[in-house]
Amino acid sequence: MCGALLYGVDIAVTRTLVPAATYERHYRLPRELPTASLADFVASINAASLRKQGGPIVAFLGASPTWGHRITDPANTFPSAFESAGVSAGWPNRTYNLASNGQFLSDEYFIAKALVDDVDVVYVQLTYHTFNPTTRGTSVVRYPEIPQLLGVDVSAPEAALLGVKPTAADATSRLDTTMSRYWLLWRERDALDRRLFGGAPRQMLSGGTGVARSSLTSLPPDAQSAGNLGSLDDLPPAQRMIAISRYAENSQFDLSPNDSEVTFLRMLVTMLGAHGKKAVFFVSPLNRQVIDDYELIPPKQYAANIAMIRSIVEAGGFRFIDPNSGVTLVPAEDFSDISHTTDEGGLVFGGQLYQDTWSYLGAKKP
């Protein structure tokens, strides 16, 4: 009777206070505290994979460009535009946008690790300037809570890269993982805190920032996201030049094969290959007109860095797309700043991704 009562309370409270999101229709994670909804989102994809309806399941991983930082309508993000292009061509698919602002490849790696058995295709957005260690500071991962939230084990090699204990050595983490898997109320406590209190009660009462279990470093304000410069046209000339100079500092670097982003890229390629998945890795589109006009990125340096990234991806047998070399895919007027597209740009690039990869996927020609 006690167990039945607890189960009833669990279902009633979570259904009342944590409304089911429409994950099937252009859903994207919240701008603030995105990981609070991540576990339920991933669980819904698992449920979708069991239904075996609606065509292949496609997961998009990435940071603010894929999430759609400057895109107002979620239907115009890269993943949604890709999905629509496939459906229009006669290729039914269910595409999910698992990106969130500021993600590193380490974050994308652990999300992929949680989903690898549930999806058919993975699209991985690579953010060029986050391959620069100066941009990341001392951070190796943006959202360190992801493995625990998703019930993903952290191996000894992975833990060494992150500077944490392996999952098997952390009894508290193992307990939390088990409780999150079987107790809905426990798993959704971040979402409940956010809905009831605007954040963790202890922090709210003490005048804190309202961040739930996520660390402050894992939830960067938009102003702290490298490459987020606001609308350049709206800035006064002096501020515009400061923003452009800051971007140039983040984007001029020689990529090291030992960089943590490169290491996690190799690990992600290896994992997807071991599971026999199809995968497409793409560099997020950049406003080439601004970059060329202000000479923000040395062309030879960019080409050398991209060549290293391409070699890792293609060695795993996957597709690699760099929209910033050759013919311009997204015109300057479809960017809101250097790194983020407008709604129109999201539609253009998402549709282009399908056009460039339909043959590799075995899909329908657009």
N, C-alpha and C positions, 0 to 999 in steps of 0.2 A: 504493500500500500504506500509506503514511504517513497519507494522508487517510482511508482506510477505518479504520485503527486509531484515529485521533483520534475519528472519528464513533462507533465502537463504544464507546470509553471515555466519550464524552459521554453517550450513551444509557444505558449501564450505571450510571454514577455518579448521574445525575439520577434515574433510576427507583428506585435503591436508597435514596438519601438524601433525595429530595424526593418522597414518595409522592403519587400523584394524588389531589387533593381531590375530594369528591363535589359538584361544582359544581351538579349538577342537583337536589339535594335540600336546600333550605333553607340553602344555604351562605352564610356571611358571613365577611368578612375577619378575620384575627386581631385581637384587642384590642391587642396590642403589635406594633410593626413591621408595620402592615397593608399598607404598600406593597410589602413584600418578596414578597407573593403576588399583587399586583395584575396584573402583566404576564401571568402564567399564567392568571389568572381571565379577563382580557379576551380572551386567545387562545382560551380554551374557548368563549366566547360567539361569537367569530368562527366557530369550527368548528360550533357549533350552528346558526348562521345558514345555513351551507352545506348542512346536512342537510335543511332545508325540511320538518321534521317537528315535530309537537307544538304547532302553532299559532303566533300572533304572539309575538315576543320583546319583553319589557317590561324596561326597566332602571330601577331606582330609584337615584337619587343623593341623598345627604344626609349628615347628621352623626349624632351619638349617638342622637337619638330614633328615626331610621330604622334605624340599625345595631342598636338594641335594647340600650342601655347597662344598663338595669335588667331586661331580659327574659332569663330563664334559658334558655328553649327557643327556638332559632332559628326553629322552625316557627310561633312566635307573633309574629314581627316584622311590621311593616306590609307589607313586600313578600310574605312567605309567606302571610299572611292574605288579602291581595289575590288572590294566585294561587289559593289554595284556594277563595275565593268565586267566582272566575271559572269554575273547573273544575266546582264544584257547580252552577253555573247552566247548564252546557253550553257554556262558551266555553273550549276548550283554549288554554292559554298557557304560555309559559316565562318566568318572572319571576325576575330576578336582583337581589340586594341588593349594590350597589356602594358603600354608605355606609361611613364609618368615623368614629370619634370626632374631633370638632374640625374637620371639613371646612368650608372657606369656599366661596363660590360660584365663586371662581377654581379651586379644586380640581375642583369639579363640572364646570366648563366644559371643562377639559382632558380629563377622563375621557369626557365626552360627545363631545368632538372625536375621540377615538380610536375611539369605538363607533358614531358616527352612521350609518355605512353598514351596520352589522350588526343594528341594532335597529329595531323598528317603532314603539314607543311609549316615551316617556321621562317618568317621574314625578320631579319635582324638589322635594325638601323644602327649605323656606326656614326658617332658624332666626332668630327675631325679634331676639334680643339681639345676634347677630353683625352686624347692620346698624348697630350702635353702634360707631363707631371707637374709643371708649374701651375697649370690651371686647377688641378685637383688638390694642390697643397699636399697635406700628409694623408689624405683619404685614399683608401683602396676600394672602399665600397660606400655607396651613398645611403643605402637603406639596410643597415646591418641586421635588422629584425626579420628580414624576409625568410631566411631558412627556417627559423623557429615558427614563424606564422604559418608557413606552408608544410610543416612537418618534414622538411628535407634534412637528411643527415649531412653533416659537415665532416668530410674525411680529414685525416691528419695533414695531407698536403694542402688541402683547401684551407684548413684552419691556420696553417703556417703562413699562408699568403695574407690571410685576413688579420692575423695577430690575435686569434681567439683559441679556445679549447675545442678539440674535436667533440662532436656530439656525444659519442659514447663515453667521454670522460666527464660530461657535464650532467649530473643527475637531475639538477633543477630543470635544465633544458629538456631532458627526456620526459620528465613529468609533465611539463607544459605542453610538449608535443602530443603526448597521449591524451591529455585533457582536452586540448583543442580539437583533436580528431573526433572524440566521442561526446563532448559536452558543448552543445551549440551556444549556450549562454556564456560560457567561458571564452569560446573562440571569438564571439562578437563583442567582447567587453570594450574594445576600443571604440567601436561604432556606437555602443550604448553610452559611453562616457561623452562622446562628441555630441550625441543627440540630447542627452539630459543636462550636461554641464558645460558643453562647449570645449571639453578637454578633460584631462585627468583631474578629479575633484581636489586632490591634495595640492596640485599646482595652481588650480583656479582659486582656491581659498587663500593661498599664500601670495596671490598676485602674480603667478607665473604666466607663462606664455600659452598655456592650454594645450600643450603637446601631450598626446597620450603616451603609449609605451615607446614610441619612436624617439630617437635622440634628436637633439636640436640640429646636429650636423646632417641628419638624414632628411631634413625638411627645409631646404634652402628657400628663403623668400625669392620671388622672381628676380628682384634686383641683384641677387647674388649669383644667379645662374649665368655662367660664362656664355657669351654670345647673345644674351638677351639685352638688346640695346634700346628697346623701345622703338617707336616709329621715328626713324632718322629725319624724315621730312618735317616732323613736328618739333624737333629740337632746335634751340638757338644755335647759330654757327659755332660758338665756342664749345658748347656742350657736345655738339655733334662730333667735333674733332677729338674731344677727350674720349668719347665712346669708341670712335674708330681706332684711336691709338691703343686703347685697352684691348680691343679685339685683335689688333695686329700683334700685340705682345703675347696673347694666348695662342696665336696661330702660326708663329714662326718658331719652329723647333725641328730638331733632327730626331726621328723616332728611334728609340732603342729597342732591340729585340728582347731585352730583359724587362721592359716596362710592364707594370702590372696589367694594364689594359691588353697588351699584346699577349701576355701569359693567359689571361682569361679568354681571349679570343681563340687561342689554340685549344684550350680546354673545351670550349663550347663547340668548336668544329669537331673535335675528337668525340665528344659525347653524342652529338647528333649523328655522326657517321656510324658510331657503334650501334645506334638504334635504327639505322636504316632509314632515316628521315630525309625528305627533300628540304632544302634550305636555300634561301636567297639572302645574301648579305649586301646591304646597300649603304653608301655614304649619304648622309642627309644633304639635300640640295642647298647650295649657297648662292647668294646674290652676286653673281660673277661681275655684273656691271660695277657695283661698288668696290668689290675686291680688286678688279683690274684698274679702275679709275684711281684708286688710292694706293695701289701696289701693296696690298695688305699681306699677301702670301707669295713668297718667291716661287715661281712656277717649277723650277728644278727641284727645290726642296719638297714641294707638294708631290711632285711626280715620284720622287724617291720614297717618300713615306707611304704613298698609296700603293706603290709596287710591292713593298713589304707586306702590307695588309692583304693585297690581292693574292700574293703567293701562298699565304697561310690558308686562305679560304679555298682557293682552287686546288691546292694540294689535297684537301679533304673531299674533292669532287663536287663542290657546291658552286652555285652561280654567284658572281660578284658584279655589282653595278656601281659605277662612279658617274653620277650625273653632272659632275663639275669638270669633266674633261670632254673635249670634242664639242658636238653641237649642244647649244644651250636648250635644256628641256623646259625650264620654268623661266619665263621672262621676268625682267626686273620689276615690272609693275605688279607682279603677283607675289612680291615679298613685302612684309611689313617692316623687316629690318634685314640684317645680313643672314641670319640663320633660320628665320621662321617665315613661313608662307602665310598669305591671306587665305580666305575660304576658296577663292578662285585658284590659287596656287596649289592648295591641297587636292582639289579635284583634278587638276592637270597632272600632278605628279603621281597620285594614286592610280589614275587611269593608265598612265604611262608604265607604271610598274607591272600592271597586268599585261599590257601590250608587249613588254620586253621579256616576259617570262612565261607566257601561256604555253609555248611549245615545250619548255623544260618541264612544266607541270603536267603535261599531257592533257591540257584543258582545251577549250574551244577558241578558235581564232576570232579576234574581235572584228 
